[in-house]
Amino acid sequence: MVTASVTGDVLLSKAMKQVGDVGDLWKNHGMFRVVGNVLRHPLFALGIVAMAIAFFALLFGLSWGDVSLIAPASASLTFVGNMIAAKLFLHERVDRRRCIAVAFVACGVALLAF
């Protein structure tokens, strides 16, 4: 579930960065051009598929466990995965403050588990 969610987030981010500034595109060419450019981008479609897989994996997880544990655990692990993937694949600057924030979220979920 976490892998699919992180993959979907990275693919959608990459697609939107390649589409460009949506505000400028909307202002210059209109809403239909924005929607067309986004929907025709192959990474966008792959990102949607990955996010759908993550959603259905979450549904399976919720059918097996408590929502008070499954939802926060999947979210916190997704935060950690997104931070790592943003640094590795999108070459984003991940500073110490973000790392500490993700660590706090992960620690909070660990406290829920015990």
C-alpha positions as CSV (number, residue, x, y, z in Angstrom):
1,M,0.0,0.0,0.0
2,V,2.8,2.4,0.9
3,T,4.9,1.6,-2.1
4,A,1.9,2.1,-4.4
5,S,1.0,5.4,-2.7
6,V,4.6,6.7,-2.9
7,T,4.9,5.6,-6.5
8,G,1.7,7.4,-7.4
9,D,2.7,10.6,-5.6
10,V,6.1,10.7,-7.4
11,L,4.6,10.0,-10.8
12,L,1.9,12.6,-10.4
13,S,4.4,15.2,-9.2
14,K,6.7,14.4,-12.1
15,A,3.8,14.7,-14.5
16,M,2.6,18.0,-13.2
17,K,6.1,19.5,-13.2
18,Q,6.4,18.5,-16.9
19,V,2.9,19.9,-17.7
20,G,4.1,23.2,-16.2
21,D,2.4,26.0,-14.4
22,V,-1.3,25.2,-14.5
23,G,-2.3,28.8,-13.6
24,D,-0.4,30.2,-16.6
25,L,-1.7,27.5,-18.9
26,W,-5.3,28.1,-17.7
27,K,-5.0,31.9,-18.0
28,N,-3.5,31.7,-21.6
29,H,-5.4,28.7,-23.0
30,G,-8.4,27.9,-20.8
31,M,-9.5,25.0,-18.6
32,F,-9.9,22.5,-21.4
33,R,-6.3,22.9,-22.4
34,V,-5.2,22.3,-18.8
35,V,-7.4,19.2,-18.5
36,G,-6.3,17.9,-21.9
37,N,-2.6,18.4,-21.2
38,V,-2.8,16.7,-17.8
39,L,-5.0,13.7,-18.9
40,R,-2.8,13.0,-22.0
41,H,0.4,12.8,-19.9
42,P,1.5,9.1,-19.6
43,L,3.0,9.6,-16.1
44,F,-0.3,11.1,-14.9
45,A,-2.1,7.9,-16.0
46,L,0.4,5.7,-14.3
47,G,0.2,7.8,-11.2
48,I,-3.5,7.4,-11.1
49,V,-3.2,3.6,-11.5
50,A,-0.7,3.5,-8.6
51,M,-2.9,5.6,-6.4
52,A,-5.9,3.3,-7.2
53,I,-3.8,0.3,-6.2
54,A,-2.9,2.0,-2.9
55,F,-6.5,2.9,-2.2
56,F,-7.7,-0.7,-2.7
57,A,-4.8,-1.9,-0.6
58,L,-5.9,0.4,2.1
59,L,-9.4,-1.0,1.9
60,F,-8.0,-4.5,2.4
61,G,-6.0,-3.3,5.3
62,L,-9.0,-1.7,6.9
63,S,-10.9,-5.0,6.5
64,W,-8.2,-6.8,8.6
65,G,-7.3,-4.2,11.2
66,D,-8.5,-1.3,13.3
67,V,-8.8,2.1,11.5
68,S,-7.1,3.8,14.4
69,L,-3.9,1.9,13.6
70,I,-4.1,1.2,9.9
71,A,-4.8,4.7,8.7
72,P,-2.1,6.5,10.7
73,A,0.5,3.8,10.0
74,S,-0.1,3.9,6.3
75,A,0.0,7.7,6.3
76,S,3.2,7.9,8.3
77,L,5.0,5.3,6.3
78,T,3.9,7.2,3.2
79,F,5.3,10.4,4.6
80,V,8.7,8.7,5.1
81,G,8.5,7.1,1.7
82,N,7.6,10.4,0.0
83,M,10.5,12.2,1.7
84,I,13.0,9.5,0.5
85,A,11.5,9.4,-3.0
86,A,11.4,13.2,-3.3
87,K,15.1,13.3,-2.6
88,L,16.1,10.3,-4.8
89,F,13.8,10.6,-7.8
90,L,12.6,14.2,-7.9
91,H,15.9,15.7,-6.6
92,E,14.1,17.9,-4.2
93,R,15.8,19.5,-1.3
94,V,14.9,17.8,1.9
95,D,16.1,19.7,4.9
96,R,16.7,18.7,8.4
97,R,13.4,20.2,9.6
98,R,11.4,18.0,7.2
99,C,13.3,14.9,8.4
100,I,12.6,15.7,12.0
101,A,8.9,16.3,11.3
102,V,8.6,12.9,9.5
103,A,10.4,11.3,12.4
104,F,7.9,12.8,14.9
105,V,5.0,11.5,12.8
106,A,6.5,8.0,12.7
107,C,7.1,8.1,16.4
108,G,3.5,9.0,17.0
109,V,2.3,6.1,15.0
110,A,4.7,3.8,16.8
111,L,3.2,4.9,20.1
112,L,-0.3,4.0,18.8
113,A,0.9,0.5,17.9
114,F,2.0,-0.4,21.5
